[in-house]
Amino acid sequence: MTTSPISGVHTSETRAEPTGDEEHLLLSRLRAGEDRAFDDLVRLAAGRMLAVARRMLHREEDAQDAVQEAFLSAFRSLDRFDGRSRLTTWLHRITVNACLMKLRSQRRRPERAIEDLLPKFAEDGHQAVPSRPWREEATCSADSTEVRELVRTKIDELPEQYRVVLVLRDLEELSTEETAEAMGMSVNAVKTRLHRARQALRALLDPYFLEESSK
């Protein structure tokens, strides 16, 4: 499997995670119907959920709508939450599903074919132009605002079906099996799309990060 070209690149600011005890207390308040509990849940999770939605959806309005739908879905299904995962993990999955539903309901925008972005292969099965190394400072500056924005822009250039797999696996850190379940496809299909998405993203980032002698 191709290594992710965005490993080490964080596309959202790090926020302090609530402790397990804090989540357990909040869950108890929610189930007891406490008036302010849902407001506290929104304050706890809205920022993270919106960051997820922005990574998956192109328009800010769509991201906001998806988060609102995710909160409504969570509220309606709270009695079915079994507590085997963390509350924030459960909300993350609901947000991902809300984003996928929104993507499926939208008309597809014109996209580049994935083949246009993939490396070319010779008849013997080897890459016609072998992968070339990136500058060391490119990986050292992976957490800079400029690099994060560049990565976001290039991810958005991927065809949707490949972009979403890449976001779920490499940014949202879902397992291959979880990604397959969320997208309604086989594990092998997820692996294939992820491999191609990583190759294509690497090709899109090459002009910015290649060593001078490799250009």
KESEDO-584916 format. One line per field, with one value per residue: x, y, z of N, C-alpha, C in turn. Coordinates in pm, 1 decimal. Example, Ala and Ser with C-alpha at 12.3 -4.5 7.8 and 13.67 -1.06 7.14 Angstrom:
2
n.u	[1319.0  1285.0] $
n.v	[-569.0  -225.0] $
n.w	[780.0  708.0] $
ca.u	[1230.0  1367.0] $
ca.v	[-450.0  -106.0] $
ca.w	[780.0  714.0] $
c.u	[1320.0  1290.0] $
c.v	[-330.0  3.0] $
c.w	[780.0  787.0] $
This chain:
215
n.u	[85.0  53.4  235.8  91.3  98.7  45.9  103.9  171.7  91.1  -121.6  -447.4  -614.9  -655.9  -514.7  -715.2  -802.1  -892.7  -1190.7  -1202.1  -1256.8  -1421.3  -1548.7  -1697.5  -1862.7  -2012.2  -2144.1  -2295.5  -2467.4  -2614.4  -2736.5  -2901.5  -3066.9  -3218.1  -3148.4  -3169.8  -2954.7  -2766.0  -2751.4  -2671.4  -2417.9  -2303.0  -2295.0  -2114.5  -1891.0  -1839.0  -1891.4  -1694.0  -1498.3  -1657.7  -1737.8  -1491.4  -1438.3  -1650.8  -1587.2  -1357.6  -1459.3  -1657.5  -1714.0  -1831.5  -1889.8  -2146.6  -2267.5  -2115.4  -2184.0  -2457.7  -2444.0  -2330.8  -2531.7  -2736.3  -2613.5  -2602.1  -2877.8  -2944.0  -2788.4  -2910.3  -3164.3  -3102.3  -2984.0  -3063.1  -2990.1  -2720.4  -2461.4  -2240.6  -2001.0  -1803.5  -1624.0  -1802.8  -1741.8  -1622.8  -1838.2  -2000.9  -1834.0  -1849.0  -2118.9  -2119.5  -1952.1  -2116.6  -2335.0  -2216.0  -2151.1  -2407.8  -2496.8  -2319.0  -2400.3  -2648.2  -2605.9  -2552.9  -2305.5  -1998.7  -1802.6  -1518.7  -1168.5  -1033.8  -921.8  -715.5  -569.6  -418.4  -260.9  58.0  238.9  277.2  518.5  540.4  652.8  552.0  667.0  701.0  693.6  818.3  1007.7  920.5  1022.7  1243.2  1126.8  1203.3  1384.6  1306.3  1044.1  895.7  964.1  832.9  571.1  358.0  304.9  105.7  89.1  159.6  -42.9  -268.7  -205.0  -209.1  -479.6  -598.7  -503.9  -604.0  -872.1  -878.1  -887.1  -1081.7  -1415.1  -1490.7  -1247.6  -1127.4  -1288.7  -1244.7  -971.3  -977.7  -1132.2  -972.7  -701.9  -714.2  -940.5  -893.7  -1029.9  -1067.7  -986.1  -1197.3  -1405.6  -1428.0  -1508.9  -1759.9  -1893.3  -1902.8  -2030.6  -1905.6  -1673.3  -1398.6  -1168.6  -1214.9  -1198.3  -927.7  -805.6  -893.7  -787.7  -512.7  -477.9  -565.9  -372.8  -145.7  -217.6  -244.8  14.9  139.5  21.9  130.7  400.3  528.6  568.6  725.6  943.8  1291.8  1538.2  1716.4  1568.1  1365.1] $
n.v	[-119.4  220.5  472.4  731.8  1057.0  1266.1  1209.9  1310.0  1564.3  1788.0  1888.3  2045.8  2249.8  2142.2  2034.4  2024.9  1711.2  1594.0  1430.9  1080.6  1057.0  1306.6  1289.5  1074.2  1180.5  1387.6  1237.8  1106.1  1324.6  1404.2  1183.9  1201.6  1410.6  1672.6  2021.8  2195.6  2021.1  1937.8  2173.3  2194.1  1971.7  2052.4  2267.8  2123.4  1949.7  2067.6  2218.5  2027.5  1856.9  2027.6  2075.2  1822.0  1805.5  2017.8  1919.0  1718.2  1825.7  2072.1  2326.1  2584.0  2628.3  2378.9  2221.6  2331.2  2267.8  1987.1  1934.2  2031.0  1850.8  1619.0  1657.9  1662.3  1401.7  1260.0  1337.4  1224.9  954.2  896.6  723.6  482.6  468.6  276.4  308.1  174.6  284.3  600.5  901.5  1120.8  987.0  844.9  1062.1  1161.6  961.2  980.4  1234.4  1197.0  1020.8  1190.5  1376.6  1212.7  1143.4  1393.0  1440.2  1238.6  1330.1  1547.5  1707.2  1589.8  1759.7  1878.3  1677.2  1593.3  1310.1  1027.7  888.3  1079.4  1188.5  996.0  820.8  728.0  408.2  179.8  -78.9  -296.1  -288.4  -121.3  210.8  470.7  712.1  716.3  753.1  1046.8  1190.7  1404.6  1739.0  1780.5  1982.9  2010.9  1806.2  1863.7  2099.8  2030.9  2088.3  2354.1  2648.4  2728.0  2494.2  2320.9  2446.1  2420.3  2140.8  2090.0  2219.7  2067.2  1813.6  1865.1  1869.7  1610.8  1346.8  1297.8  1037.5  927.5  1122.5  1130.0  876.6  900.5  1113.5  1000.5  781.6  879.2  1131.5  1144.5  907.6  661.9  306.9  67.6  -110.5  28.8  247.9  121.5  25.5  267.1  383.0  198.7  -4.0  -262.1  -391.1  -434.4  -262.3  -14.4  -19.5  -16.5  230.3  404.1  363.8  461.5  724.4  826.1  806.9  987.0  1227.0  1259.2  1306.5  1551.9  1714.1  1698.7  1902.5  2109.4  2015.2  1862.3  1772.1  2000.6  1897.5  1695.6  1793.4] $
n.w	[0.0  -83.9  85.7  276.0  140.1  305.3  563.5  888.4  842.2  979.3  946.8  1090.0  1383.4  1692.4  1958.0  2302.3  2427.1  2582.6  2902.3  2977.9  3202.6  3205.7  2969.9  3035.6  3246.6  3111.1  2930.9  3106.7  3200.5  2962.2  2908.3  3122.3  3055.0  3107.2  3077.3  2995.1  2905.9  2636.6  2513.6  2624.4  2507.6  2240.4  2260.6  2335.0  2116.5  1866.0  1726.0  1650.5  1496.9  1290.8  1171.6  1065.2  879.3  707.1  589.5  433.1  271.3  18.5  32.9  269.3  367.9  324.9  497.6  746.7  747.6  747.5  997.7  1165.6  1097.5  1187.4  1466.6  1523.4  1448.6  1633.1  1872.2  1840.9  1839.9  2079.0  2283.5  2182.9  2192.2  2300.8  2460.4  2422.8  2270.2  2276.7  2349.7  2185.5  1972.6  1870.3  1787.9  1590.8  1394.1  1326.4  1215.4  991.3  846.4  798.8  630.8  412.3  327.1  241.0  29.8  -146.5  -217.2  -371.7  -691.3  -903.9  -947.7  -1229.8  -1288.6  -1282.1  -1448.8  -1266.9  -1380.8  -1515.0  -1319.8  -1211.0  -1187.7  -1486.1  -1642.5  -1773.0  -2029.0  -1902.1  -1651.5  -1464.5  -1322.9  -1558.3  -1512.7  -1241.6  -890.7  -721.6  -473.5  -204.4  -92.9  210.7  387.0  320.8  443.1  703.4  749.2  764.3  933.6  901.5  841.2  573.6  430.9  515.8  401.4  131.2  101.3  160.2  -59.4  -275.8  -215.3  -257.1  -531.8  -614.3  -764.2  -644.9  -534.6  -474.5  -321.6  -89.9  25.8  84.7  269.7  478.7  557.6  592.4  712.9  886.0  1006.9  1006.6  1010.9  749.1  723.8  854.4  684.9  449.1  529.2  583.8  330.7  180.6  27.9  -83.8  115.0  -36.6  -251.7  -124.5  -48.5  -301.1  -407.7  -217.2  -249.2  -511.4  -473.9  -298.1  -458.9  -661.8  -518.3  -429.2  -675.2  -739.7  -544.5  -589.1  -761.8  -582.0  -377.0  -460.8  -464.9  -582.8  -772.8  -874.8  -1023.7] $
ca.u	[0.0  128.7  238.1  18.8  184.1  10.1  132.1  239.3  28.6  -247.5  -523.6  -696.1  -585.3  -531.8  -797.1  -797.2  -1000.4  -1250.2  -1167.4  -1363.7  -1514.2  -1629.0  -1794.5  -1960.2  -2101.6  -2228.6  -2390.3  -2569.0  -2699.8  -2817.0  -3004.2  -3160.4  -3298.1  -3111.3  -3187.7  -2830.3  -2671.8  -2731.0  -2589.8  -2279.6  -2255.5  -2263.0  -1989.6  -1783.0  -1810.2  -1923.3  -1572.5  -1438.5  -1749.2  -1731.6  -1363.4  -1459.7  -1739.6  -1515.0  -1262.9  -1530.9  -1747.2  -1646.1  -1895.3  -1909.2  -2288.9  -2292.8  -2051.4  -2268.4  -2580.8  -2413.1  -2311.9  -2664.8  -2804.7  -2547.7  -2648.6  -3016.8  -2941.0  -2734.9  -3012.1  -3273.0  -3056.2  -2905.5  -3099.6  -2929.0  -2575.8  -2436.0  -2128.1  -1879.8  -1703.7  -1634.9  -1910.7  -1689.0  -1603.1  -1973.0  -2040.4  -1749.9  -1905.1  -2245.6  -2085.3  -1905.2  -2233.4  -2413.4  -2144.3  -2167.3  -2545.3  -2504.6  -2247.6  -2481.4  -2767.0  -2566.2  -2513.8  -2159.9  -1933.2  -1705.8  -1397.1  -1061.8  -1025.8  -811.5  -604.8  -488.3  -336.8  -177.4  183.0  229.2  354.7  570.2  484.9  705.5  485.6  735.0  664.9  771.8  902.8  1008.4  895.4  1144.3  1237.0  1090.0  1300.2  1372.8  1232.5  901.0  837.7  987.1  736.2  439.9  252.8  290.9  -23.8  99.7  156.5  -177.9  -358.9  -170.3  -259.4  -626.3  -631.7  -475.6  -701.1  -997.9  -867.8  -907.6  -1221.1  -1484.8  -1489.2  -1112.4  -1102.7  -1357.7  -1171.7  -847.2  -1011.1  -1176.0  -862.8  -577.9  -739.6  -1032.0  -831.3  -1114.8  -1003.6  -1031.7  -1328.9  -1502.5  -1446.6  -1588.5  -1897.6  -1951.3  -1921.3  -2107.9  -1824.8  -1591.2  -1268.0  -1072.2  -1239.7  -1141.7  -781.6  -767.1  -915.7  -693.0  -382.0  -478.6  -578.2  -242.1  -57.0  -258.0  -211.8  160.5  171.7  -20.9  218.5  539.7  589.8  596.8  812.1  1055.6  1426.7  1570.0  1783.8  1472.4  1264.1] $
ca.v	[0.0  344.5  554.7  857.0  1174.8  1368.8  1166.5  1415.7  1693.8  1803.2  1988.9  2126.9  2279.1  2045.0  2081.2  1934.1  1613.9  1575.4  1304.1  982.6  1089.0  1421.2  1240.5  989.6  1270.0  1455.7  1139.4  1085.9  1443.9  1399.8  1080.7  1246.6  1517.7  1803.6  2124.6  2253.1  1916.8  1937.2  2291.4  2160.7  1879.2  2133.3  2339.3  2025.1  1875.3  2135.9  2257.4  1908.8  1808.2  2119.0  2050.5  1700.8  1837.8  2103.1  1836.6  1629.9  1900.5  2187.7  2453.8  2608.2  2610.3  2234.9  2172.1  2373.6  2188.4  1849.4  1931.0  2044.8  1722.9  1520.4  1680.3  1617.3  1255.8  1213.4  1359.8  1128.3  816.5  891.4  606.4  363.7  472.9  173.4  344.0  94.6  378.7  731.1  985.0  1199.8  894.6  821.0  1183.5  1168.4  870.4  1038.0  1347.1  1139.5  970.0  1305.7  1432.8  1120.7  1159.2  1519.3  1420.8  1154.8  1404.2  1659.5  1680.9  1584.4  1867.6  1825.6  1631.9  1534.2  1164.5  987.3  843.3  1195.7  1226.6  883.8  803.1  642.5  285.2  121.2  -210.9  -395.2  -273.2  -23.1  348.5  530.5  810.3  672.3  854.1  1119.6  1232.6  1540.4  1814.0  1751.0  2088.8  1996.5  1724.5  1931.1  2209.6  1972.6  2145.6  2497.7  2688.7  2730.1  2356.6  2267.8  2501.9  2359.1  2003.4  2097.9  2257.2  1955.7  1708.0  1904.8  1846.3  1469.0  1307.9  1282.0  903.6  903.4  1222.2  1092.9  764.1  953.9  1191.7  910.4  696.6  946.3  1248.3  1107.1  789.5  544.0  186.6  28.9  -172.6  133.9  326.2  39.6  23.7  400.9  415.3  94.3  -73.8  -368.5  -353.7  -429.3  -139.7  95.7  -26.9  25.8  374.8  474.4  355.6  555.0  861.0  865.7  828.4  1109.8  1341.6  1273.4  1369.6  1691.7  1786.6  1689.9  2027.7  2199.9  1956.6  1784.7  1826.4  2078.2  1812.1  1597.4  1858.2] $
ca.w	[0.0  -92.3  205.6  257.2  125.6  402.7  699.2  962.0  814.2  1051.8  874.3  1180.8  1505.4  1798.6  2068.9  2415.8  2430.0  2715.0  2964.6  2978.4  3311.7  3162.7  2872.1  3105.7  3319.6  3013.5  2878.9  3210.6  3200.2  2840.3  2921.8  3225.4  2997.9  3162.4  2974.6  2944.9  2866.2  2491.7  2484.0  2659.7  2404.9  2122.4  2287.7  2340.7  1993.9  1740.0  1654.3  1587.9  1394.3  1177.0  1104.5  985.5  767.0  612.2  513.7  342.0  183.6  -40.6  65.9  412.1  398.7  332.9  619.8  858.6  742.1  785.5  1142.9  1225.9  1078.0  1273.0  1603.6  1531.8  1443.9  1761.0  1975.1  1822.0  1860.6  2201.9  2363.1  2122.0  2213.5  2401.8  2545.2  2399.4  2219.3  2340.3  2297.3  2074.4  1860.2  1816.8  1716.8  1471.0  1293.6  1281.4  1128.2  865.0  773.9  752.8  515.5  299.6  278.8  166.9  -96.0  -235.2  -260.3  -456.2  -829.5  -913.2  -1021.6  -1326.3  -1221.7  -1362.2  -1438.2  -1179.2  -1466.0  -1551.8  -1205.0  -1168.1  -1262.6  -1604.4  -1630.6  -1896.2  -2058.8  -1808.8  -1522.9  -1380.6  -1352.3  -1666.4  -1442.8  -1101.4  -788.0  -684.4  -332.8  -169.3  -12.9  353.4  455.1  292.3  548.9  831.9  763.4  735.9  1017.2  879.8  785.0  427.6  380.7  539.5  301.0  3.1  102.6  147.4  -196.9  -366.0  -186.6  -321.7  -676.0  -642.7  -789.0  -517.0  -478.1  -423.0  -217.0  33.2  84.9  141.3  389.1  585.1  605.7  631.3  797.2  993.8  1067.4  1012.6  959.6  615.7  738.1  885.7  563.0  357.6  578.9  568.6  189.7  115.6  -72.1  -28.0  169.9  -147.4  -329.0  -45.4  -59.2  -436.0  -421.6  -130.7  -315.3  -624.3  -422.2  -244.8  -573.5  -730.9  -433.3  -435.3  -803.7  -733.4  -452.4  -635.4  -809.8  -470.6  -275.3  -514.0  -456.6  -703.3  -871.1  -926.4  -1108.0] $
c.u	[88.0  121.4  166.4  115.0  152.1  31.1  213.0  182.2  -106.0  -324.7  -622.7  -619.2  -613.7  -613.4  -791.4  -917.9  -1059.2  -1208.7  -1285.9  -1467.1  -1605.4  -1735.7  -1903.5  -2061.4  -2197.2  -2333.7  -2502.6  -2666.2  -2791.8  -2932.2  -3107.1  -3247.7  -3267.3  -3108.9  -3055.9  -2733.9  -2645.4  -2650.0  -2443.1  -2219.9  -2215.0  -2131.8  -1870.1  -1741.4  -1825.2  -1798.8  -1508.9  -1526.4  -1746.0  -1600.6  -1372.4  -1540.9  -1669.5  -1415.2  -1333.8  -1614.6  -1680.3  -1702.2  -1918.0  -2054.4  -2323.0  -2233.7  -2135.2  -2396.9  -2556.0  -2395.7  -2446.3  -2742.5  -2745.6  -2592.6  -2792.9  -3024.5  -2891.8  -2840.0  -3123.0  -3230.7  -2976.4  -2936.3  -3040.1  -2776.9  -2541.7  -2314.6  -2002.4  -1768.0  -1719.4  -1746.5  -1863.0  -1663.3  -1736.2  -2020.9  -1961.0  -1809.0  -2037.1  -2220.0  -2038.1  -2023.6  -2320.6  -2348.7  -2159.6  -2308.0  -2559.0  -2434.0  -2331.8  -2601.6  -2734.0  -2537.8  -2362.7  -2106.2  -1838.8  -1574.1  -1293.4  -1066.8  -905.6  -690.2  -513.4  -390.7  -238.8  -47.7  162.3  322.3  396.9  511.6  534.3  645.7  550.3  690.5  755.6  866.3  899.1  979.5  1026.4  1131.8  1193.9  1201.6  1276.8  1289.7  1082.6  832.9  855.5  884.1  593.0  327.2  234.6  155.9  -21.4  89.6  18.4  -276.1  -331.9  -226.6  -411.1  -667.5  -613.7  -568.0  -833.3  -996.0  -889.1  -1054.3  -1288.1  -1469.9  -1351.8  -1081.6  -1165.3  -1287.7  -1043.8  -874.6  -1049.1  -1060.4  -747.1  -598.1  -830.2  -988.9  -930.8  -1034.6  -1055.1  -1172.6  -1436.6  -1532.1  -1534.4  -1735.1  -1965.5  -1986.1  -1998.9  -2032.9  -1739.3  -1460.2  -1165.4  -1090.4  -1184.0  -990.3  -734.0  -781.7  -817.2  -554.3  -373.9  -486.7  -445.2  -142.7  -88.6  -222.7  -61.8  200.3  134.1  71.1  364.0  598.7  629.9  706.5  933.1  1188.6  1460.5  1631.3  1689.7  1370.9  1302.6] $
c.v	[123.7  420.9  685.7  973.2  1283.3  1320.9  1274.5  1553.1  1698.2  1916.9  2063.4  2146.4  2172.4  2106.6  1977.7  1840.8  1608.0  1440.5  1209.1  1010.7  1205.5  1378.1  1158.1  1075.0  1341.2  1361.1  1114.7  1203.1  1445.9  1301.3  1117.1  1361.2  1654.8  1908.0  2170.8  2148.6  1918.7  2058.8  2264.2  2063.4  1955.1  2207.5  2245.1  1977.9  1953.1  2171.4  2140.9  1858.1  1897.7  2101.7  1926.9  1734.2  1924.2  2023.1  1752.5  1704.2  2028.5  2320.9  2465.4  2586.1  2462.6  2175.9  2207.2  2290.8  2045.7  1836.5  1942.6  1913.8  1615.1  1535.7  1633.0  1465.1  1198.1  1226.0  1254.8  986.0  799.0  766.9  478.1  363.0  379.6  201.7  262.9  177.1  510.0  811.4  1066.3  1113.0  866.1  941.0  1199.7  1082.6  923.6  1153.7  1298.5  1090.7  1083.5  1369.6  1344.0  1130.9  1286.6  1506.8  1341.3  1230.2  1517.1  1614.5  1685.6  1701.2  1805.8  1792.2  1586.1  1383.0  1128.2  944.1  958.5  1233.8  1117.7  877.8  707.9  522.1  234.8  -18.6  -317.5  -382.1  -174.2  118.2  405.0  636.4  774.1  787.7  916.4  1174.3  1377.6  1606.7  1785.8  1856.5  2080.7  1915.7  1788.9  2040.7  2162.0  2034.8  2295.5  2528.3  2683.5  2590.1  2295.7  2317.3  2441.7  2218.0  2002.2  2124.9  2139.8  1836.6  1738.3  1882.4  1699.7  1443.6  1267.6  1143.4  866.0  999.1  1179.2  976.1  812.5  1030.6  1099.8  830.0  777.1  1069.0  1214.1  979.5  676.8  424.7  157.8  -28.6  -68.6  219.9  251.2  38.7  158.4  430.8  309.2  23.9  -179.6  -313.3  -341.7  -303.8  -18.3  97.0  22.5  176.5  454.3  476.5  456.5  700.0  911.3  891.9  961.2  1233.4  1366.0  1345.5  1518.0  1776.2  1788.7  1823.9  2123.7  2147.3  1880.9  1853.6  1893.7  1990.9  1712.9  1659.0  1851.1] $
c.w	[0.0  39.8  178.9  243.6  226.3  545.1  768.9  937.5  884.9  987.4  962.1  1309.7  1610.0  1911.3  2179.7  2412.7  2570.5  2771.5  2956.9  3085.8  3273.7  3062.5  2940.0  3181.2  3224.4  2958.0  2979.2  3214.3  3078.0  2855.1  3028.1  3176.4  3053.1  3051.1  2913.0  2890.7  2716.0  2448.4  2514.6  2558.6  2279.4  2143.2  2287.4  2202.7  1864.6  1660.3  1582.0  1474.1  1270.7  1100.7  1015.6  860.5  663.5  530.5  408.2  239.0  137.0  8.8  216.2  452.9  413.0  460.1  742.3  863.9  790.0  936.3  1214.2  1214.7  1167.9  1418.2  1621.2  1533.2  1576.3  1871.3  1965.0  1858.7  1989.2  2284.5  2307.5  2135.8  2329.1  2490.2  2523.4  2337.2  2294.6  2274.8  2177.4  1951.6  1791.4  1736.6  1587.3  1360.1  1239.3  1185.8  992.3  782.4  720.8  630.7  392.8  241.6  196.2  32.5  -195.4  -290.3  -357.4  -598.8  -836.3  -994.3  -1124.5  -1256.1  -1322.5  -1344.4  -1352.2  -1260.8  -1506.5  -1441.4  -1162.4  -1247.6  -1380.1  -1588.8  -1768.1  -1915.0  -1962.2  -1668.6  -1429.0  -1419.0  -1459.6  -1611.3  -1295.0  -1005.2  -743.4  -542.9  -316.7  -90.1  135.5  425.4  429.0  401.7  685.2  857.0  744.3  816.8  997.2  815.7  633.1  369.2  401.0  434.0  163.4  -5.6  88.0  2.7  -291.4  -339.8  -256.4  -472.1  -712.8  -676.8  -658.0  -455.9  -422.3  -308.2  -84.6  101.9  151.9  270.6  505.1  643.1  663.0  719.2  914.7  1064.2  1094.7  962.6  818.9  622.3  767.2  763.4  463.4  399.3  555.7  423.9  113.7  5.0  -3.9  26.9  58.3  -232.3  -256.4  -58.9  -195.8  -452.2  -336.4  -193.7  -430.2  -577.3  -368.5  -357.1  -642.1  -648.9  -432.8  -564.2  -803.3  -645.3  -498.1  -679.6  -697.7  -378.4  -328.5  -486.7  -589.1  -811.9  -935.6  -1020.1  -1255.1] $
